[in-house]
Amino acid sequence: MALINIAWIGRLTGPKGEIAWRIITEVAPHFPQLHFTIVGGPVTERFQQALGSNVTLTGFVDDVNKVFAENDLVIGAGRVPVEAMRFGLPVIAVGESCYIGPVDGSTIAVAKASNFGDCDQLQPWQSQQLKDDLSALVAGERILPTAEYGAYVDDYRIDNVYPKVMNVYRQAMIMSYLKRFKEIPILMYHRVLREKPERSKYNIYVTVAELEWQIENLKQRGFELITFKDIAAGVRAKKPVILSFDDGYEDNYQNLLPLLQKHQVKAVIYALGDRSIRNNYWDMGEGEAEASLMSDEQLLACHRSGLVEIGAHGLTHSRLSQLDAEELHREVKQSKIVLEELLEDEVVSFAYPYGDYGVRETEQVRQAGYLFGVATITGPVNLANDLMRVRRITMFPDTIPAAFKKKTSGWYLRYCKLRGKDF
């Protein structure tokens, strides 16, 4: 498409007004074959007197889309280039901070980072830069990839922007709430059994009687049993504690859920995204007895009780640090997608299988849209210090009352850190 009509869109005051002035007085006279439309205001006598025969001042307009439809190239900064690219128009980005130039694959990253020239350290530019770029475009020596512009502006679509804005808002609310507490006890369980098993290599269970005593004790001491989803929703608790259960065992449905319903308290269950996995295959090879995982119907029953937050525990309980980038992304992101489709609800927290994670893994969890990344015995003492490395306190069978009270004291993590002890 031949370039004939060029539009500059922006206010005519301040630094942007100076850009418009330079286009009118220094650039437009160099291109008598082109027509320049300057859209914005206020239109002053200074601008009117400077107009050449190939420049039109429109002042403010109500329909910017009409301007896009009538021009072959747009010059501007901020939101203007984004809207122009949505129309598939070639764009030259120049703002009050710096000159970006024609937008293509080589300039889009810096254009986005600087809001298309508006936000950066002040970098003076010469009108000759704009004249050279326009000359190359007019002569066909440089072709802008307007067909790719749709992908360039995906980040600015409302369905992409809104969740990010809301996420920032929710993060601020979460941090404001959590900073009130030096330490929140977050207890990590796995299985809940009616009787002690004949053997358990890792002792990843408590009995119903033990757990019921613990729940009753917490209530008597004024604790409120909440979930990560409660924190994200702004639910306030004066003395919070979180009970979390990894892997999604069937006995959680059979034995934990009735306890929660009896005492009207809450818990978090971390389930696998691959719903075809029916047992704890990852532990069986290490000598742990086989244990069934919840079916979709059982998981849904827990969720629909209103007392259980369902979090993600990866697709297949894989060690994330041993996966390549593509496999890691799938384990983290796809488990969220699958569970959200099943539950028809948001999944806000992710528990790292084996507590195995590093910087790469926490960043993947963050990018996948989780608000909390839940670890095991690693992470800061204060939850608010890093929501992607939430430290938990491991619970084992045969925990005596004194030990349980110490673990849920609200100072236990600091005590362990001071003593250099495990959790």
C-alpha positions in Angstrom: 0.0 0.0 0.0 1.4 3.4 -1.0 1.9 5.9 1.9 0.2 9.1 1.2 -1.8 10.1 4.3 0.1 10.4 7.6 -1.6 11.1 10.9 0.0 12.4 14.1 -2.3 11.8 17.1 -1.6 13.5 20.5 -2.0 16.6 22.5 -0.5 19.9 21.3 0.8 21.0 24.7 3.9 20.1 26.6 6.6 17.7 25.1 4.0 16.1 22.8 3.1 19.5 21.4 6.8 20.0 20.6 6.8 16.7 18.6 3.8 17.9 16.6 5.5 21.2 16.0 8.6 19.5 14.7 6.5 17.4 12.4 4.7 20.4 11.0 7.7 22.7 10.6 10.6 20.3 10.0 9.3 17.0 8.6 6.2 17.8 6.6 8.0 20.4 4.3 10.4 17.6 3.3 7.6 15.4 1.9 5.4 17.6 -0.3 3.9 14.5 -1.8 2.5 13.4 1.5 -0.4 14.8 3.5 -0.1 15.1 7.3 -3.1 15.3 9.6 -2.4 16.6 13.1 -5.1 15.3 15.4 -5.2 16.8 18.9 -5.4 20.1 20.6 -5.8 22.7 21.8 -5.1 24.3 18.4 -3.4 27.7 19.0 -2.5 30.5 16.6 1.1 29.4 16.8 0.2 26.1 15.1 -2.2 27.6 12.6 0.4 30.1 11.4 3.0 27.3 10.9 0.8 25.1 8.6 2.1 24.2 5.2 -0.1 23.3 2.3 0.2 19.5 3.1 -0.7 19.8 6.7 -4.2 19.8 8.3 -5.0 20.5 11.9 -8.2 18.9 13.1 -8.2 19.7 16.8 -9.8 17.1 19.1 -12.0 14.5 17.4 -14.7 12.3 18.7 -14.0 9.4 16.4 -10.4 8.4 16.3 -11.3 5.2 14.4 -12.3 7.4 11.5 -8.9 8.9 11.5 -7.3 5.5 11.4 -9.6 4.5 8.4 -8.6 7.6 6.5 -4.8 7.4 6.9 -2.0 5.1 5.7 0.4 5.5 8.6 0.2 6.7 12.2 2.8 8.5 14.3 2.3 8.7 18.1 3.0 7.3 21.5 1.2 5.6 24.4 -2.2 4.1 23.5 -2.2 5.6 20.0 0.2 3.0 18.4 -1.7 0.1 20.1 -5.0 1.2 18.6 -3.4 1.9 15.2 -1.8 -1.6 15.1 -5.2 -3.1 15.9 -6.3 -1.5 12.6 -3.3 -3.0 10.9 -1.8 0.4 10.1 2.0 0.9 9.9 3.2 2.8 13.0 6.1 5.0 13.9 6.4 5.4 17.7 7.8 8.6 19.1 6.9 10.0 22.5 8.0 12.7 24.9 10.8 10.6 26.3 12.4 8.9 23.2 12.2 8.0 19.6 11.4 4.4 18.9 10.8 4.6 15.1 8.9 2.2 12.9 7.4 -0.6 14.9 8.5 -4.1 13.8 10.1 -7.2 15.4 13.3 -5.3 16.2 11.6 -2.4 18.0 8.5 -3.9 19.6 10.1 -4.9 22.8 11.6 -1.5 23.6 8.4 0.1 22.3 6.3 -1.8 24.9 8.8 -1.2 27.6 8.7 2.6 27.1 5.0 2.8 26.4 5.9 3.5 22.8 8.3 6.4 23.6 6.5 8.0 26.5 8.1 6.4 29.6 11.9 6.2 29.6 15.0 8.3 30.4 14.9 11.4 28.3 16.7 10.7 25.0 16.8 13.7 22.7 16.1 12.9 19.1 16.5 14.7 15.8 13.8 15.2 13.2 16.3 13.7 10.7 15.6 10.3 12.3 11.9 10.6 11.4 12.7 11.9 7.9 15.0 9.0 7.2 12.5 6.4 8.4 9.6 8.0 6.5 11.8 8.2 3.3 12.6 4.4 3.6 8.9 3.6 4.1 7.7 5.8 1.3 10.3 4.4 -1.1 9.4 0.8 -0.1 12.9 0.2 1.1 11.4 -0.8 4.5 8.2 -2.8 4.9 6.6 -3.0 8.3 5.1 -6.4 9.3 1.5 -5.2 9.9 0.2 -8.7 9.5 2.1 -9.5 12.8 0.7 -6.5 14.6 -2.2 -8.5 16.0 0.2 -10.7 18.0 2.2 -7.6 19.1 -0.9 -6.1 20.8 -2.3 -9.2 22.4 -0.9 -8.0 25.7 -3.2 -5.0 25.5 -6.5 -6.9 25.0 -9.0 -6.4 27.8 -9.2 -10.1 28.5 -5.5 -10.1 29.0 -5.2 -6.8 30.8 -8.1 -7.2 33.2 -6.8 -10.4 34.9 -3.3 -8.8 35.3 -4.8 -5.7 36.9 -6.9 -7.7 39.2 -4.0 -9.9 40.1 -2.0 -6.8 41.2 -5.0 -5.7 43.2 -5.4 -9.1 44.8 -1.7 -9.3 45.6 -1.8 -6.0 47.3 -4.7 -7.1 49.4 -3.0 -10.3 50.3 0.2 -8.6 51.3 -1.6 -6.0 53.4 -3.4 -8.8 55.3 -0.5 -11.1 55.8 1.9 -8.4 57.0 -0.2 -8.3 60.2 1.3 -11.7 61.2 4.9 -12.7 61.9 4.0 -16.3 61.3 0.9 -18.2 60.2 1.0 -22.0 61.0 0.4 -23.9 57.8 0.3 -27.6 58.5 1.1 -30.3 55.9 -0.7 -33.6 56.0 -1.2 -36.4 53.5 -3.5 -39.3 54.4 -6.2 -39.5 57.1 -6.9 -43.1 58.3 -9.3 -44.6 60.7 -6.6 -47.0 62.0 -2.9 -47.1 61.9 -1.6 -49.0 58.9 0.5 -52.1 59.3 3.4 -50.4 57.7 4.2 -46.9 56.3 7.7 -46.1 55.2 7.3 -42.4 55.3 4.6 -42.1 58.0 2.6 -39.7 55.8 -0.7 -40.1 57.7 -2.6 -39.2 60.8 -5.6 -41.1 62.3 -9.1 -39.7 62.4 -8.9 -39.5 66.2 -5.6 -37.6 66.1 -6.8 -35.1 63.5 -10.1 -34.6 65.3 -8.3 -33.8 68.6 -6.1 -31.4 66.7 -9.0 -29.6 65.1 -10.8 -29.3 68.5 -7.6 -28.1 70.1 -7.2 -25.4 67.5 -10.7 -24.2 67.9 -10.4 -24.1 71.6 -7.3 -21.9 71.3 -9.2 -19.4 69.1 -7.7 -20.4 65.8 -9.7 -20.0 62.6 -9.1 -22.7 60.0 -9.0 -20.9 56.6 -7.7 -21.6 53.1 -5.4 -19.8 50.7 -8.5 -19.0 48.7 -9.9 -17.2 51.7 -6.8 -15.0 51.9 -7.1 -14.2 48.2 -10.8 -13.3 48.7 -10.0 -10.9 51.5 -11.5 -13.1 54.3 -10.1 -11.8 57.5 -9.1 -14.0 60.5 -7.7 -12.8 63.7 -5.8 -16.0 64.4 -5.5 -18.0 61.1 -4.2 -21.5 60.6 -4.2 -23.6 57.4 -4.5 -27.4 57.2 -3.2 -28.7 53.9 -3.3 -32.2 52.5 -1.1 -33.3 49.6 -1.8 -35.7 46.8 -5.7 -36.0 47.0 -6.0 -39.4 48.6 -9.4 -41.1 48.6 -9.3 -41.3 52.4 -9.4 -37.5 52.4 -12.9 -37.8 51.0 -13.8 -40.7 53.2 -12.4 -39.5 56.5 -11.3 -35.8 56.3 -14.4 -34.4 54.7 -16.7 -35.8 57.4 -14.5 -34.2 60.1 -14.6 -30.8 58.4 -18.3 -31.0 58.1 -18.8 -32.1 61.7 -16.7 -29.2 63.0 -17.5 -26.7 60.2 -13.9 -25.9 59.5 -11.8 -25.7 56.3 -8.8 -27.3 54.7 -6.8 -27.3 51.4 -6.4 -30.5 49.3 -3.7 -30.6 46.6 -4.8 -32.9 43.7 -3.1 -34.1 40.5 -4.2 -32.6 37.2 -3.9 -36.0 35.4 -7.2 -37.4 36.6 -6.4 -40.9 35.1 -3.8 -41.5 37.9 -5.5 -43.7 40.4 -2.8 -44.4 43.1 0.4 -43.1 44.7 2.6 -44.8 42.2 5.5 -42.4 43.0 5.7 -43.8 46.6 4.9 -47.4 45.8 8.2 -47.8 44.1 9.9 -46.7 47.3 8.2 -49.3 49.4 5.1 -47.3 50.5 1.8 -49.3 50.5 -0.6 -48.5 47.6 -3.3 -45.9 48.3 -6.1 -44.8 46.1 -6.6 -41.2 45.0 -9.9 -39.5 44.8 -12.1 -39.8 41.8 -13.5 -36.7 40.0 -16.8 -37.2 41.8 -15.2 -37.4 45.2 -13.0 -34.3 44.5 -16.0 -32.4 43.3 -17.9 -33.4 46.5 -15.1 -32.0 48.6 -15.1 -28.7 46.6 -18.9 -28.4 46.7 -18.9 -28.7 50.4 -17.6 -25.2 50.6 -15.1 -26.4 53.2 -12.3 -27.5 50.9 -10.0 -25.5 48.6 -8.7 -27.7 45.8 -5.2 -26.7 44.8 -2.9 -28.1 42.1 -0.1 -30.6 42.7 1.2 -30.8 39.1 -0.2 -33.2 36.5 1.7 -36.3 37.4 3.5 -35.7 40.7 6.8 -35.2 38.8 10.0 -33.7 40.3 9.8 -30.3 38.6 13.5 -29.6 38.7 14.2 -32.6 36.6 11.8 -31.5 33.7 12.8 -29.5 30.7 11.1 -26.1 30.1 8.3 -27.5 28.0 7.5 -30.3 30.4 7.6 -28.0 33.4 5.2 -25.5 31.7 2.8 -28.4 31.0 2.9 -29.8 34.6 2.2 -26.4 36.1 -0.1 -24.7 33.7 -2.1 -27.7 32.5 -2.9 -28.9 36.0 -4.5 -25.6 36.7 -6.5 -25.7 33.5 -7.7 -29.3 34.0 -8.7 -28.7 37.7 -10.5 -25.4 36.9 -12.5 -27.1 34.1 -13.5 -29.9 36.5 -14.3 -27.6 39.5 -15.7 -24.7 37.4 -13.8 -22.5 39.8 -10.4 -20.8 40.1 -7.4 -22.7 41.4 -5.2 -20.2 43.3 -2.5 -22.3 44.9 0.1 -24.9 43.7 2.0 -27.3 45.9 5.4 -28.3 44.6 5.6 -32.2 44.4 8.3 -33.4 46.9 8.8 -29.7 47.9 11.2 -29.7 44.9 11.6 -26.2 43.3 14.0 -23.5 42.4 13.8 -20.0 40.9 12.7 -21.5 37.5 9.9 -23.4 39.1 8.6 -20.5 41.2 8.6 -18.3 38.2 6.6 -20.8 36.2 4.0 -21.0 38.9 3.7 -17.3 39.0 3.4 -17.0 35.2 0.7 -19.7 35.2 -1.5 -17.4 37.3 -1.3 -19.0 40.7 -1.4 -16.6 43.7 0.5 -19.0 46.0 3.3 -21.5 45.5 3.3 -23.9 48.4 6.5 -25.7 49.5 7.3 -28.1 52.3 10.1 -27.2 54.8 11.8 -24.5 52.7 10.8 -20.8 52.2 10.7 -17.7 54.4 9.3 -17.8 57.9 7.0 -15.0 57.1 4.5 -16.0 54.4 4.3 -12.4 53.2 8.0 -12.4 52.2 7.4 -14.7 49.2 4.0 -16.0 48.2 5.7 -18.4 45.7 7.7 -20.2 48.5 5.1 -20.8 51.3 6.7 -22.8 54.1 4.7 -25.5 55.8 5.1 -27.5 59.1 5.1 -31.3 58.5 2.6 -33.3 60.6 3.3 -36.9 61.5 1.3 -39.6 63.4 1.6 -39.9 67.2 2.2 -36.2 67.7 1.8 -35.6 71.4 -0.4 -32.6 72.5 2.6 -30.6 73.7 4.4 -31.0 70.4 1.2 -30.1 68.5 0.7 -26.9 70.5 4.4 -26.0 69.9 4.0 -26.5 66.1 0.9 -24.3 66.0 2.2 -21.7 68.5 2.7 -18.9 66.0 6.4 -18.8 66.9 7.5 -22.3 66.0 9.1 -21.5 62.6 11.2 -18.7 64.2 12.2 -21.0 67.0 13.3 -23.7 64.5 15.3 -21.2 62.5 17.0 -19.9 65.6 17.9 -23.5 66.7 18.8 -24.6 63.2 16.3 -27.4 63.4 14.2 -29.0 60.7 10.4 -28.5 60.7 
